[in-house]
Amino acid sequence: MSTLKRTKRALLLLLTLALTAGFLTLCACKKGSSTGGESGVVETQEKTITVEVVDDKGETTSFTITTVEAFLRGALEQENLIEGEESATGLYVKVVNGLTADYDVDKSYWAFYKGEDYLMTGVDSTPIADGDLFRIVYTK
């Protein structure tokens, strides 16, 4: 066998191994792997969260969301629950479940809570985990 044939065969074998490794990595990610984030790990596994929206009349509507999203914004947008304006710090949420809160108009805004704790992060950077409870409260 000539040197050229051996080289081609070796390259073909290396290419096949590289493609197989890439395919296996892709399959692992789809099943629930981790990729980088602030802490170096962002879960992509399916999780279920509960979101309670308290409207301007004090009435609560509860949503159960099953998602693979890592952050609150992705889960809420998946269900078309929020709309807003992009800013340097992320999405400024003005509309939740079809109801607008506009601080510039009447000093109203949407307050976000995880359980009973007021969130100090925006929807773009609030991680979610299976079983989390979030409350979004119309506030004036």
ChimeraX commands (.cxc) that place a marker at each C-alpha (Angstrom):
marker #1 position 0.00,0.00,0.00 radius 0.5
marker #1 position 1.40,3.37,-0.94 radius 0.5
marker #1 position 2.14,6.12,1.55 radius 0.5
marker #1 position -0.51,8.33,-0.06 radius 0.5
marker #1 position -3.22,5.68,0.46 radius 0.5
marker #1 position -2.17,5.20,4.11 radius 0.5
marker #1 position -2.28,8.95,4.70 radius 0.5
marker #1 position -5.75,9.23,3.12 radius 0.5
marker #1 position -6.98,6.29,5.17 radius 0.5
marker #1 position -5.57,7.81,8.40 radius 0.5
marker #1 position -7.18,11.19,7.64 radius 0.5
marker #1 position -10.51,9.51,6.90 radius 0.5
marker #1 position -10.32,7.65,10.21 radius 0.5
marker #1 position -9.53,10.87,12.12 radius 0.5
marker #1 position -12.39,12.70,10.42 radius 0.5
marker #1 position -14.80,9.88,11.27 radius 0.5
marker #1 position -13.71,9.94,14.93 radius 0.5
marker #1 position -14.07,13.72,15.13 radius 0.5
marker #1 position -17.57,13.64,13.61 radius 0.5
marker #1 position -18.62,10.83,15.96 radius 0.5
marker #1 position -17.36,12.77,19.00 radius 0.5
marker #1 position -19.21,15.88,17.84 radius 0.5
marker #1 position -22.44,13.93,17.33 radius 0.5
marker #1 position -22.20,12.35,20.79 radius 0.5
marker #1 position -21.63,15.77,22.37 radius 0.5
marker #1 position -24.67,17.16,20.57 radius 0.5
marker #1 position -26.83,14.26,21.77 radius 0.5
marker #1 position -25.68,14.77,25.36 radius 0.5
marker #1 position -26.59,18.48,25.19 radius 0.5
marker #1 position -30.09,17.72,23.94 radius 0.5
marker #1 position -30.69,15.27,26.79 radius 0.5
marker #1 position -29.77,17.79,29.48 radius 0.5
marker #1 position -26.19,18.86,29.64 radius 0.5
marker #1 position -24.53,21.97,30.96 radius 0.5
marker #1 position -22.88,24.86,29.19 radius 0.5
marker #1 position -21.08,27.96,30.40 radius 0.5
marker #1 position -22.70,30.83,32.25 radius 0.5
marker #1 position -21.77,33.21,35.05 radius 0.5
marker #1 position -20.97,30.31,37.36 radius 0.5
marker #1 position -19.71,28.23,34.46 radius 0.5
marker #1 position -22.80,25.99,34.51 radius 0.5
marker #1 position -26.23,26.65,33.02 radius 0.5
marker #1 position -28.68,23.78,33.11 radius 0.5
marker #1 position -30.49,22.93,29.89 radius 0.5
marker #1 position -32.61,20.18,31.43 radius 0.5
marker #1 position -36.38,20.38,31.36 radius 0.5
marker #1 position -37.83,22.03,34.46 radius 0.5
marker #1 position -41.26,23.13,35.63 radius 0.5
marker #1 position -41.83,26.46,37.36 radius 0.5
marker #1 position -44.92,28.24,38.63 radius 0.5
marker #1 position -45.55,31.90,37.82 radius 0.5
marker #1 position -48.26,33.84,39.63 radius 0.5
marker #1 position -49.31,37.13,38.04 radius 0.5
marker #1 position -51.06,39.60,40.35 radius 0.5
marker #1 position -52.89,42.18,38.22 radius 0.5
marker #1 position -53.94,45.78,38.90 radius 0.5
marker #1 position -57.11,44.58,40.67 radius 0.5
marker #1 position -55.19,42.23,42.98 radius 0.5
marker #1 position -56.41,39.10,41.19 radius 0.5
marker #1 position -53.92,36.27,40.79 radius 0.5
marker #1 position -53.54,34.12,37.70 radius 0.5
marker #1 position -51.25,31.11,38.00 radius 0.5
marker #1 position -49.22,29.58,35.17 radius 0.5
marker #1 position -47.30,26.32,35.19 radius 0.5
marker #1 position -44.44,26.49,32.71 radius 0.5
marker #1 position -42.36,23.53,31.57 radius 0.5
marker #1 position -39.22,24.65,29.77 radius 0.5
marker #1 position -35.57,23.98,29.01 radius 0.5
marker #1 position -34.77,27.69,29.26 radius 0.5
marker #1 position -32.08,28.62,31.78 radius 0.5
marker #1 position -33.36,32.10,32.65 radius 0.5
marker #1 position -36.74,33.56,33.60 radius 0.5
marker #1 position -37.04,35.69,30.46 radius 0.5
marker #1 position -36.87,32.68,28.16 radius 0.5
marker #1 position -39.55,30.81,30.10 radius 0.5
marker #1 position -41.89,33.82,30.20 radius 0.5
marker #1 position -41.39,34.62,26.51 radius 0.5
marker #1 position -41.96,30.95,25.63 radius 0.5
marker #1 position -45.50,31.39,27.00 radius 0.5
marker #1 position -45.92,34.91,25.52 radius 0.5
marker #1 position -46.44,36.28,29.05 radius 0.5
marker #1 position -44.16,39.33,28.81 radius 0.5
marker #1 position -43.31,42.21,26.50 radius 0.5
marker #1 position -41.10,45.19,27.03 radius 0.5
marker #1 position -38.28,47.37,25.84 radius 0.5
marker #1 position -34.66,46.33,25.42 radius 0.5
marker #1 position -32.22,48.34,27.52 radius 0.5
marker #1 position -28.53,48.22,28.32 radius 0.5
marker #1 position -29.32,45.99,31.30 radius 0.5
marker #1 position -31.78,43.68,29.53 radius 0.5
marker #1 position -35.52,43.61,28.97 radius 0.5
marker #1 position -37.55,46.26,30.83 radius 0.5
marker #1 position -40.87,44.43,31.25 radius 0.5
marker #1 position -43.90,46.65,30.63 radius 0.5
marker #1 position -46.58,44.10,29.70 radius 0.5
marker #1 position -47.41,40.94,31.64 radius 0.5
marker #1 position -50.27,38.67,30.58 radius 0.5
marker #1 position -51.62,41.46,28.36 radius 0.5
marker #1 position -51.67,44.16,31.09 radius 0.5
marker #1 position -49.41,47.20,30.71 radius 0.5
marker #1 position -47.64,48.86,33.63 radius 0.5
marker #1 position -45.86,52.05,32.57 radius 0.5
marker #1 position -43.98,54.02,35.19 radius 0.5
marker #1 position -43.71,57.05,32.88 radius 0.5
marker #1 position -47.51,57.24,32.57 radius 0.5
marker #1 position -48.85,56.50,36.06 radius 0.5
marker #1 position -45.87,55.34,38.18 radius 0.5
marker #1 position -46.90,51.66,37.82 radius 0.5
marker #1 position -44.40,48.85,37.26 radius 0.5
marker #1 position -44.07,45.08,37.49 radius 0.5
marker #1 position -42.33,43.80,40.63 radius 0.5
marker #1 position -40.74,40.36,40.35 radius 0.5
marker #1 position -40.38,37.95,43.27 radius 0.5
marker #1 position -38.92,34.51,43.73 radius 0.5
marker #1 position -41.12,33.07,46.42 radius 0.5
marker #1 position -41.51,35.99,48.84 radius 0.5
marker #1 position -38.14,37.57,48.01 radius 0.5
marker #1 position -38.00,40.65,45.78 radius 0.5
marker #1 position -35.71,39.93,42.83 radius 0.5
marker #1 position -32.62,42.10,42.59 radius 0.5
marker #1 position -31.88,40.78,39.09 radius 0.5
marker #1 position -33.68,41.29,35.80 radius 0.5
marker #1 position -35.54,38.60,33.88 radius 0.5
marker #1 position -32.52,38.17,31.58 radius 0.5
marker #1 position -30.21,37.16,34.42 radius 0.5
marker #1 position -32.55,35.37,36.85 radius 0.5
marker #1 position -31.80,31.63,36.65 radius 0.5
marker #1 position -34.62,29.16,37.06 radius 0.5
marker #1 position -34.68,25.70,38.60 radius 0.5
marker #1 position -37.25,22.94,38.73 radius 0.5
marker #1 position -39.95,23.74,41.28 radius 0.5
marker #1 position -39.29,27.49,41.50 radius 0.5
marker #1 position -42.19,29.84,42.25 radius 0.5
marker #1 position -42.12,33.34,40.80 radius 0.5
marker #1 position -44.59,36.14,41.44 radius 0.5
marker #1 position -45.04,39.11,39.13 radius 0.5
marker #1 position -47.00,41.85,40.88 radius 0.5
marker #1 position -48.52,44.99,39.34 radius 0.5
marker #1 position -47.26,47.75,41.61 radius 0.5
marker #1 position -48.15,51.44,41.86 radius 0.5
marker link #1:1,2 radius 0.2
marker link #1:2,3 radius 0.2
marker link #1:3,4 radius 0.2
marker link #1:4,5 radius 0.2
marker link #1:5,6 radius 0.2
marker link #1:6,7 radius 0.2
marker link #1:7,8 radius 0.2
marker link #1:8,9 radius 0.2
marker link #1:9,10 radius 0.2
marker link #1:10,11 radius 0.2
marker link #1:11,12 radius 0.2
marker link #1:12,13 radius 0.2
marker link #1:13,14 radius 0.2
marker link #1:14,15 radius 0.2
marker link #1:15,16 radius 0.2
marker link #1:16,17 radius 0.2
marker link #1:17,18 radius 0.2
marker link #1:18,19 radius 0.2
marker link #1:19,20 radius 0.2
marker link #1:20,21 radius 0.2
marker link #1:21,22 radius 0.2
marker link #1:22,23 radius 0.2
marker link #1:23,24 radius 0.2
marker link #1:24,25 radius 0.2
marker link #1:25,26 radius 0.2
marker link #1:26,27 radius 0.2
marker link #1:27,28 radius 0.2
marker link #1:28,29 radius 0.2
marker link #1:29,30 radius 0.2
marker link #1:30,31 radius 0.2
marker link #1:31,32 radius 0.2
marker link #1:32,33 radius 0.2
marker link #1:33,34 radius 0.2
marker link #1:34,35 radius 0.2
marker link #1:35,36 radius 0.2
marker link #1:36,37 radius 0.2
marker link #1:37,38 radius 0.2
marker link #1:38,39 radius 0.2
marker link #1:39,40 radius 0.2
marker link #1:40,41 radius 0.2
marker link #1:41,42 radius 0.2
marker link #1:42,43 radius 0.2
marker link #1:43,44 radius 0.2
marker link #1:44,45 radius 0.2
marker link #1:45,46 radius 0.2
marker link #1:46,47 radius 0.2
marker link #1:47,48 radius 0.2
marker link #1:48,49 radius 0.2
marker link #1:49,50 radius 0.2
marker link #1:50,51 radius 0.2
marker link #1:51,52 radius 0.2
marker link #1:52,53 radius 0.2
marker link #1:53,54 radius 0.2
marker link #1:54,55 radius 0.2
marker link #1:55,56 radius 0.2
marker link #1:56,57 radius 0.2
marker link #1:57,58 radius 0.2
marker link #1:58,59 radius 0.2
marker link #1:59,60 radius 0.2
marker link #1:60,61 radius 0.2
marker link #1:61,62 radius 0.2
marker link #1:62,63 radius 0.2
marker link #1:63,64 radius 0.2
marker link #1:64,65 radius 0.2
marker link #1:65,66 radius 0.2
marker link #1:66,67 radius 0.2
marker link #1:67,68 radius 0.2
marker link #1:68,69 radius 0.2
marker link #1:69,70 radius 0.2
marker link #1:70,71 radius 0.2
marker link #1:71,72 radius 0.2
marker link #1:72,73 radius 0.2
marker link #1:73,74 radius 0.2
marker link #1:74,75 radius 0.2
marker link #1:75,76 radius 0.2
marker link #1:76,77 radius 0.2
marker link #1:77,78 radius 0.2
marker link #1:78,79 radius 0.2
marker link #1:79,80 radius 0.2
marker link #1:80,81 radius 0.2
marker link #1:81,82 radius 0.2
marker link #1:82,83 radius 0.2
marker link #1:83,84 radius 0.2
marker link #1:84,85 radius 0.2
marker link #1:85,86 radius 0.2
marker link #1:86,87 radius 0.2
marker link #1:87,88 radius 0.2
marker link #1:88,89 radius 0.2
marker link #1:89,90 radius 0.2
marker link #1:90,91 radius 0.2
marker link #1:91,92 radius 0.2
marker link #1:92,93 radius 0.2
marker link #1:93,94 radius 0.2
marker link #1:94,95 radius 0.2
marker link #1:95,96 radius 0.2
marker link #1:96,97 radius 0.2
marker link #1:97,98 radius 0.2
marker link #1:98,99 radius 0.2
marker link #1:99,100 radius 0.2
marker link #1:100,101 radius 0.2
marker link #1:101,102 radius 0.2
marker link #1:102,103 radius 0.2
marker link #1:103,104 radius 0.2
marker link #1:104,105 radius 0.2
marker link #1:105,106 radius 0.2
marker link #1:106,107 radius 0.2
marker link #1:107,108 radius 0.2
marker link #1:108,109 radius 0.2
marker link #1:109,110 radius 0.2
marker link #1:110,111 radius 0.2
marker link #1:111,112 radius 0.2
marker link #1:112,113 radius 0.2
marker link #1:113,114 radius 0.2
marker link #1:114,115 radius 0.2
marker link #1:115,116 radius 0.2
marker link #1:116,117 radius 0.2
marker link #1:117,118 radius 0.2
marker link #1:118,119 radius 0.2
marker link #1:119,120 radius 0.2
marker link #1:120,121 radius 0.2
marker link #1:121,122 radius 0.2
marker link #1:122,123 radius 0.2
marker link #1:123,124 radius 0.2
marker link #1:124,125 radius 0.2
marker link #1:125,126 radius 0.2
marker link #1:126,127 radius 0.2
marker link #1:127,128 radius 0.2
marker link #1:128,129 radius 0.2
marker link #1:129,130 radius 0.2
marker link #1:130,131 radius 0.2
marker link #1:131,132 radius 0.2
marker link #1:132,133 radius 0.2
marker link #1:133,134 radius 0.2
marker link #1:134,135 radius 0.2
marker link #1:135,136 radius 0.2
marker link #1:136,137 radius 0.2
marker link #1:137,138 radius 0.2
marker link #1:138,139 radius 0.2
marker link #1:139,140 radius 0.2
view
